[in-house]
Structures are given as C-alpha cells and as structure tokens.
Amino acid sequence: MSPPLHHINTSPKPPASADVVVIGGGIIGVFTAYYLAKRGVSVALVEKGRIGAEQSSRNWGWCRQQNRDARELPMASKSLDLWERFAAESGEDTGFHRCGLLYLSNDEAELSRWSSWRDFAKTAGVTTYMLNSRQATQRGQATGRAWKGGVFSPTDGTADPAKAAPAVAAALIKLGGSVHQNCAARGIETEGGRVSGVITEAGVIKTRTAVLAGGAWASSFCRQLGIRFPQASIRQSILSVSPVEHRLPDALFTAGVSVTRRNDGRYALAISGRARVDVTPQFMRFAPQFVPMFAKRWRSLLPGGLEGVRGGHETLKRWRLDAPTPMERVRILDPKPDLATVRETHRRAVELLPELREARITDAWAGFVDSTPDGVPGIGEVPSIPGFILAAGFSGHGFGIGPGAGHLIADLATGAEPIVDPLPYRPERFSGSAWGKVADF
C-alpha cells in the first residue's frame, strides 16, 4: 500500500523548449527546479508518475544534522535554514518544524560513537547535546525505562513526506516553472556531444541542460547513455499508527525502533537499517562495489524476493526511445512491504512506548532506497556529456538535505557560486578515470 500523498494539478503537455529540464519529481528534483525558477531560469520538470510518489513520500521525514557523514554535514546545515526559508518565501506548507531529535541508548559503544560525532560537529558549528543517564531517562520518560545516555539535537527537525514535494512543486508553478506528471523522460538528445534535448513520451523538449534526479531509476537511465553509475536499491518497510491520547516524543531513535510524529498526529514507525535486498541484474553487476557497505550491515539486511525485478528500475536492458519504456510500464514504484518486518516493528514500538498499545495500524508501505557504494550522493555534470547533470544515489538521506541539494544543483546548472563545496559529491569518484566514458557492457 502506498503512503498518503498530497496531489497537485499539473499541465499534461510539456513545453517545446526550456533552459533546463529536470527529470524526476522527487524532493531533489522539485527543489532543483524551484531554485532555478527563483533565478528566472525557464525550467520544465517531468515526472513519469506523481510528484513525490516514490521514496520522497516513503521516508521518516527527518531533517537532521545529527550523525551525518562529514561530507554531507555542510549541506544538512544549509538545508535546515532553507526548509524554514522556503515556507516563509513560498507560503506553502511542507510540515517542517525544528522539533529536535532525541536519541536514546543503553549501549556504551553507541554512546561513545555519538560522543565522538558531537566533538566533530562542534568544529562545524553544530550544536548537539550528550545526555547523561538522568537526562536521557527524563527525556525518554514516555518509555518508562532507565537509559544509560543519549543525544538531543535541538535544531534538527522533521517535515511531512506526504506534503513536502507537492508543496515545492506548487511553489515552482507559481514562479512560472512547468511541471508535468505522467510524462516519462525516455532519453537525451545531443548535438556535437552536448545535451540538446530531453526525449519524453509526449515529445522532445529542446534544452542545453538536463538534470537527472531519477532516484532508484537513475542508474538504468544512465546506462542508456553509456554511463556507468553504480547504484543498488534496498527495500525498506514502514508503518503508521493512529494518534494516541498522550503526546509522545516528536522524533525518537533507538537501536530497536524509531518513532516519528506526523502533523496529523499519527506516528510513523521503522527499524533503522532493516531492509530486504531484492536481487536484480543491476544489483549483481555492481555487487562487488557494495560488498564493504553490505558487510557492515549484514545483521540488518535480509534476503529479498522478486519485488526489485517486478519494479523494472534495475534492468540492464536498453530501451527504445520511440516506444514505452520500463518507466511507463511502472509509473510508481510501490513494492510490497515486508510483513515480518512490519509485525516486528510494531511489536518493538509497543514494547518501547506502551502508550501505542491503544493505537491502531493505519498504513504499511515499502520503498526502494537508492544507494551508492559510499552512502553519499553523486552530484555533478558528466564530463562526457556536457549539460547532463546527475543527482542521484542519496542513500536514504535525500529528503532532509533536499533543499540544500536542490540549491547546489541549481548553482551548478547556472554557474553560480556553489552553496557548499561540490567536490565531495562528484560522481566520477566511483569510477576513477573511466567515469564518463562509454561503459564496457
């Protein structure tokens, strides 16, 4: 079952031309297009299904600095300010608020890692507080347990995945940008080696710059262009429960289960890192590059089934540009949730927060998290195809850093001063000198 999602009305027919075409209507794509439109750039956003219908509406909704990779932290910090600024400037509601994120633990090693991160974060100007046992137990009183310690990051917060991407797309339309749902991009046209157009199912949009923010579909799309972009998707399951009488923490992480309050009072429940690995042709191709990551997470990654094959997003096949593609056959990736994980998540949540015994399960869903070998996104222009900018592989972190990522991509597309250093995100780091050359298929 897909999660709740706000709907917006968009134009069925894309324009004949645009300064920039953004492929993909997830949180990265809509923020990219929004920041382009704010600069007076004519921008068209094409989405094969609905705005925000895949992973952008299937995540926790956390907008955090806490425990970020050092390469992502500057973007995470900028994003928090941009979430707030977006609401003030656009008048649209993403559900963002700085509620603070609470982490609780009884594991000394985990607490030590959080303490080390706190010391590093200080050097980046990030405020986070280590909690002693008394403080952690007080903040976690809803659990009825004693805790050895924890972390509270007061400036972090959450946004509503059901609202966010549609809200940004609505703001983009107000600025004069065009948004086109149920309009799949099939490929790229080039002239003299440079991008000259984006081929969609509704015709060609002439452009000099194309941004691929295709989420789990990005690697197979790149393959059509002879670009080797290593990406693997894992299937994570989440459920939500009805509101309860006594308010629980807005955003609580524990090793066993995590809980996030939505704006309507419901709570989203998930187990951090728990996922199914659905083997696909693409997964097998890139598996050697993902061995180190999967080896670290072997306790939480479980064998999957055929959901990845059914989705079609990790195919190694080439598709024609004058016929329906896998993206038109599967407009929205809506994989089946893992029922065993759903049951276990609910059991752990009720055990952690007894108040949830009175809540009923309202929804359960799954989503494909597109990952890179090092867990950091690939953002940058592909050298072999000038004008083609890749923005994918956000590894489950993309929602919270969506505004900062979109701003950075808009900077790269317009030649503006980058909001953060783009070097750590360059996609060619995955393939060294071979990046951008025609892949050896």
Secondary structure as GFF3:
##gff-version 3
##sequence-region A 1 441
A	DSSP	beta_strand	20	23	.	.	.	ID=ss1
A	DSSP	alpha_helix	27	38	.	.	.	ID=ss2
A	DSSP	beta_strand	43	46	.	.	.	ID=ss3
A	DSSP	three_ten_helix	55	57	.	.	.	ID=ss4
A	DSSP	beta_strand	62	63	.	.	.	ID=ss5
A	DSSP	alpha_helix	73	90	.	.	.	ID=ss6
A	DSSP	beta_strand	101	105	.	.	.	ID=ss7
A	DSSP	alpha_helix	108	123	.	.	.	ID=ss8
A	DSSP	beta_strand	129	131	.	.	.	ID=ss9
A	DSSP	alpha_helix	133	139	.	.	.	ID=ss10
A	DSSP	three_ten_helix	141	143	.	.	.	ID=ss11
A	DSSP	beta_strand	149	153	.	.	.	ID=ss12
A	DSSP	beta_strand	157	158	.	.	.	ID=ss13
A	DSSP	alpha_helix	164	174	.	.	.	ID=ss14
A	DSSP	beta_strand	178	180	.	.	.	ID=ss15
A	DSSP	beta_strand	185	191	.	.	.	ID=ss16
A	DSSP	beta_strand	194	200	.	.	.	ID=ss17
A	DSSP	beta_strand	203	206	.	.	.	ID=ss18
A	DSSP	beta_strand	209	212	.	.	.	ID=ss19
A	DSSP	three_ten_helix	215	217	.	.	.	ID=ss20
A	DSSP	alpha_helix	218	224	.	.	.	ID=ss21
A	DSSP	beta_strand	232	241	.	.	.	ID=ss22
A	DSSP	beta_strand	251	253	.	.	.	ID=ss23
A	DSSP	beta_strand	258	261	.	.	.	ID=ss24
A	DSSP	beta_strand	267	270	.	.	.	ID=ss25
A	DSSP	beta_strand	275	277	.	.	.	ID=ss26
A	DSSP	alpha_helix	281	296	.	.	.	ID=ss27
A	DSSP	beta_strand	301	303	.	.	.	ID=ss28
A	DSSP	alpha_helix	307	311	.	.	.	ID=ss29
A	DSSP	alpha_helix	326	329	.	.	.	ID=ss30
A	DSSP	alpha_helix	339	352	.	.	.	ID=ss31
A	DSSP	three_ten_helix	354	358	.	.	.	ID=ss32
A	DSSP	beta_strand	361	371	.	.	.	ID=ss33
A	DSSP	beta_strand	378	381	.	.	.	ID=ss34
A	DSSP	beta_strand	388	392	.	.	.	ID=ss35
A	DSSP	alpha_helix	402	414	.	.	.	ID=ss36
A	DSSP	three_ten_helix	423	425	.	.	.	ID=ss37
A	DSSP	three_ten_helix	427	430	.	.	.	ID=ss38
A	DSSP	three_ten_helix	432	434	.	.	.	ID=ss39
###
